[in-house]
């Protein structure tokens, strides 16, 4: 894409190319851990998540105990679904269980669990307290070594019961992989309804597994590229009302309060927050070109980071905040560049064929995800931060907009479906490219942005 051929219409793709954003802030009351944790076992249970051909590890998760068996089983069902969706664990069929768990505090009969192939066992209990809150406790057992790995207790409002399951799943993940989990997180996205040529697009939020969807706007204006703040309970997005210039809006997802970050004539962009949440970086269109700017949210001061006759767009900070990756056509076609956060020493990192866009730095700092257009296909891929090790994770008719899980091990993106009745769907995929799954949403959905862990 060159500076003389880029079409300046305000579409979702244009907005994505002209910048986006990432991060989040917790939205629910924190859970309260009670049991002292035991150090993780150093035996066969450890899962190497870097192995592309890893065999999913068999894990047994009996229905949790509780005065309301159905409710307790619903919580353990969340744990089961989370771990299974990761592709690293294979929950075993409860119909094959030999031992029936009746006492959370008693050691299980390890021989019974070994005989059905289980390598780990998760048991739990869920109860309702007199004040209406929910108490959940669990224990993770290493069946191979015959020892407890960890145990915790959580107390929360009854409305947060699914979060209990996600937090337990995160604890199991962390103890068995020795890395941070990602299940207790949320996704902000664009909900799309109506005929293809007259789609109503509303701002929406959901849990990472597609549950607890909540609309944040009513569809009276076009909304694009929503992103979380890393240190508050706010999100930012681009709003485009009838007959007006696009504006960047900040929304407090708990209070519903909205504020305009800035009104810049000719602006077509969506911002990304700095890791400390104090600045945003964006693209500003002027006279056919676009430059990258940074705004300090504390005093609204702006500084220009790039300039010249080129289209510089899609900036994203590195996790430490000292570097920025962006896309540019300064050498004749779309490619990815890295520069200092002050605009210094820009260098090209993408060297392959095709047009690169929507770069996003992993929260781990080790990879940059991107969209690549090549031979009429849209690819989602990753590369190391110096441009080496590029590999494609998935391709399709129209894939776009990768966003990282908080642990940097998974991505979400959206894929357009062909045909008169087609629309966008959100997918997740792991870094091996082998575990691709569609995320359930009530209607078509696009532009996902993944939050950090809520707690």
Order of alpha helices (4+ residues) and beta strands (2+ residues): alpha-beta-alpha-beta-alpha-beta-beta-beta-alpha-beta-beta-beta-beta-beta-beta-beta-beta-beta-beta-beta-beta-beta-beta-beta-beta-beta-beta-beta-beta-beta-beta-beta-beta
